[in-house]
Structures are given as C-alpha cells and as structure tokens.
Amino acid sequence: MAKGDAVNGTSSSTRAVLYVIPGSHACRSAMLMLEYKSIPYRTVELLTGLHPLLVRLRGFPGHRTPIREVDGHTPRPLALTDRAGTVPALSLDTERIQTNHEIARFLERIQPEPELLPADPEHRMAVEEVERWADEVLQMTARRLLLATAARGLDAMRDRGGKGRLGALLARNELRRAFAGRGARFLFSAPGAYEQQLLDQIPAMLDRVDGWIDTGVLGAPALTVADFMVTPSLALLSYREDLNSQIAARAAGELLQRVLPEPAQAA
C-alpha cells in the first residue's frame, strides 16, 4: 500500500517524511519547496484512492471541514475524502502538516532562508494572491481536465500518462492508472463531457500566469511559494500534447522549464 522512495540521497532514517501519491501536482509543490529549502526528506508513495485512510493511519488528523471545491461546491465524496485526510502530508518528528499552504509556512518557521514568502509586505501580498489562485483554481482545473482527458483512454495523454515532468500519473502500473483515473474523475466531477468546457478556460489562465511573470510576481530571480504552486499544475497540463505546445510558446513555458524541466533535459 505504501512504497518508500529515497530522495536526494536520503535514507529511511531521514527525519522529514513526505507522503504522496504518484504524479500528483499538489505533492510535487511540497517536494519543490523542501528541495528549495535544502531540507533532506524522503517520500512514501501511497496507493491512490486509499491515501486518505493511509495518511490518517499515520497520525494525520484530516480536516474538520472540506478544503476543496468543484464549481463552487464540494461533492459529498470529495468532502468525505478531505475530512479523512489529504496529500501532500509532511511528518517531521512529532509534527504532522497537511496542505501546501500549511507546509510552506511550517518550512518558513523551521528554516527561514531562502524565503518562500517575501519579507516585503506588498510583494508578499501579491505572492499570496497567486498562491491562493494556484491552489484553489488552477490546481483543480488542471486535475479535472486531465481526468476528463483520461476518460477517453490513456492514449489521449502523452506517453499514456506514464512519464513526464511529474512522472507516472496516479500509478506506475498502466492498469492501475486507468482504474484510478476512472474513479478519480467522478470524485472531481470530471467526466469526458466536461473536457471542452475545462479546455476553454486554459488560455485565460495562461494569460494570468504570463501577466504575473511580466510584473515579476512569478519567475523572479528568487523563487517563491507562488512559483512552486503554479508550475506543477502547468506540468500536469503539459501531459496533453496540444496544451504542452501552447504552454511552451509562452513565458509560462519558460518558467515551467526553469522550475520543472523535462526529465530528459534535467541536469
């Protein structure tokens, strides 16, 4: 049900443990922040679908109220999942931290440099606006669109969703990936009929990302939590060939390549 995976040369004795599911853009945000802070950690991959129960069994409290919405409300299955527990989930000694928002602030507290949240109040406000949008809007749209795409079969995704900037999506095994995709797309209200509606939202979202890059809120010399929240969702969208080419032609594509390069090009 769970698989340990050493990261950055760390071992099973590493104090920080990050619980994830394969290919999760939300989980990759947490990984990027830990790496930016140079905090040694190891990942434990949980079985997609059972991960809410598995993180609960590892001492994480879950959430009293749902933390995610789809089209302005939280479907009952998603509400139950949020209450049970979510990933990424970070364990460090006696600390148990869930959600990227809380993980970012925990990391700032235990290791202030380099900053994820700028010290300048005006800059921090702008970064937190992007962070919130990336968490509440972009992340869910990217998730639903790729699940709706998968409703047409794994062939609708680049390399059948088996590799890319985020690695294999949902599961390393193709059969498990297809099975997990079928279940997850209904959890997030993303049957194939929604695909075009979701696709129509992407150009405006990429315009927003490009605009934030133009103003220096994203893609500055010193990266921030906003960069680490936006780029994994762009990476997930890039599993569609058409969106990969759209993103690559934009400033958003340059940011994505800087933060999350294609595996073959990684240093």
N, C-alpha and C positions, 0 to 999 in steps of 0.2 A: 504493500500500500504506500510505502514511502521509500525513497531512494536517496541516500546521501551522495553529495557531489562536491568534491573539494574544489575550492575556488582560489585563484591567485596563490597556489602552492600551499594553502592552509590545510590543516588536518582535522580529524574528528575531535581534537582537543581544543579547537578554536572556540572562544567563549561566545562570540556572536553567531547565531544560527538564524538563517532566513528561510522560512517555509514558503514554498512557491508551488505553482503548477506549470507544466511545460508551456513555453511560448507566450506566457501572459505578459501583455504590455504593461499592466499595472505592476507586476512583480519586477519587471526589468527596471522600472523607475527607481524602486528601492535599491536594486543592485547597483545602479549607476551612482546613486547618492552615497552608498557605502564605499564604493571604489573611489569616488571623488574625495572623500574624507580620508582615504587610505586606512580604513578600518578593516582589519582581517575578519573574514566571515566565511562560513560555509553554507551551502544551500541544501535543503532537504526537499526533494520533489515529492509532492503528494498526488494521489490519484485524483484526476479531475472528476468532479461530481461528488466524491466523498470528502473533499478537502474541508468543507465546513465542520463536519464531525471530527475529522482528524486534528484540526487545529484546536478544537475545543478539548479534545482528549489530552492535548499537550499544554493545557493550562491557560489558554487564551479565553477571555470572557465573552467574546462576541459583542453584540451591540443591542442595547435595550430597544432602540427604535431603528427601522431600516435606514440605511445610509445612501441608497441608490434609487434613482427614479428612471422610469421609461415613459416618455411622452407625458410628463407632469404627474405621474402617479407611480406607485410601487406595486406591481402584480404580487399576489399572495405568495406564489412560490419563491419569488425573489426576496420578499420580506422575511420569509422563514430562513432563507439562506443567510441573509445579513444578520439576523438575530443569532444564528448558530455560530457564525464566525467566517472571516474572510482572509484572503491572502492578498498582498504580502503580510506576513506576520513575523515580527522580529523578536527573538529571545536573546537577552544578554544578562547573564547572572539571574537575578530574581525578577528582572524587568520583562514585561510582555507588552509589546506595542503593535497595534494594528492600524492600518490605513497609512497611505503615503504622507498625508498631512501631518499625522502624529509622529511618524518615523522621522520626517525631516526636522521637526522641532526637537525631538529627542537627540538626534545626531548633533544639532547645533549646541545643545546643552552639554553633551559629554565631550565634544571636540569642536570648539568654535571655528577653527581655521582648517581649510578655506571655507568661507561663508557660503551657505546655501541661500540665506536671506540677507540682502544688503543692509548695512548699518544705516545708510541714509534713509530717512522716513519716507520721502517721496518715491525714491526708487523701490523701496520695499513694498510700498502700496501697489505700485504698478506690477511688480513681480508676483505679488499675491493675487492680483486680479487675474493674471494669466494662469497661475497655478490652479485657481478655483475653476476657471473655464475649462482648462485641460482635464481636470478631474471630473467635473460634473457634465460637461457637454462633449468635448472631443473624444474622450476615452470611451464613453458609452456609444457614441455614433460609430466609431471605428469598430468596436466589438460587434455591434448589431449588424453592420454592413458586411463584415467578413463572415459572420454566421449565416446571414442571408445568402451570401455568395456560395457558401459551402452547401446550402440546401440544394444546389444544382449538381452537387457532387464534388469530390476533391479535385477533379480536373479543372474546375473553374478557378483554382488558385495556382500561383506559380509553384512549380515543383510539388504540386499536390499538398501544399502546406507542410511539407516535410523538412524544409530548411529555408533559411533566410536570415535576416538581421536578428530575429528573435529565436531562431532555431525552429524545431518542430512545434507546430501549434497543437495545444490541448493534450497530445500524447505522441510518443515517439513511434508507436506502432500504428500503421495505417488503419487497420480495422478498428482499433480503439479510438483513433482520431475521428473516424466517420461516425462512430457510435456516440462519442462525447459531443460532437458537433450537432447531431440531431437533437439531443436532449437540451443542450445549452441554448439553441436558437429559440426554443419556445419559452425557456426561462426568461430570456431577454426580449420576448415579443418580436422575433426577427425571422419569421418565415419568408420564403422566397418572394412573396408578393410585395414585401416592403423594400426590396432591393433598390428599385429605381428611385423611390422616394428618398431613401438614405443617400443614394449616389448623387442626387440633385443638390444635396446640402454641402458636398465636399468643396466645390470651387470657392464658395463664400468663406468657408472655414480656412482654406489655404490662403485666401486673401488676408484674413485676420493675422495669420501667422507671419506672412510676409510683411505686413504692416508693423507688427511688433519687432521684427528684425530690423526694419528700416529705422525705427526710433531707438534701437539699442536695448530694448527690454529683453529681447531674446538674442542670443548669438553674440553677446559682448565678449571681450577677451576673458573676463572672469565669468564662468557659467554660474547659473543659479538653479534653484529648485524648479523654476519655470521651464528651463531647457530640458531638465530631466523628466518632467511630466509630459511635455509636448512631444518630444522626439520618439518615444516608444509607440505612441499612437500613430505617428506618421509611418513608423516602421511596420506596424500591423497593416495599415492601408496599402503599403507597398507590396503586400503579398498578392494583390491584384495587378496584373500586367499593365492595364490601362492607367490605373492610379499611380503605379510606380513611375511611369514615364511623365505623367503630369507633375508629380512631386519633384522629380529630378530636374525639371526645367525651371524650377522656381528657387528663390532664396531659401525656402523651406527645405529643399533638397540638399543645398549646401550645408545647412545646419544639421540635417539628418546624417549626412556623410561624415561630418566632423564628430558628432557625438556617438553615432552607432553605424560605423562603416559596414559595408557588405562584408561578410566573412572572408571571402577570397582576398579582399583588399586590406583586411585588418593587419596592423603592424605586429 
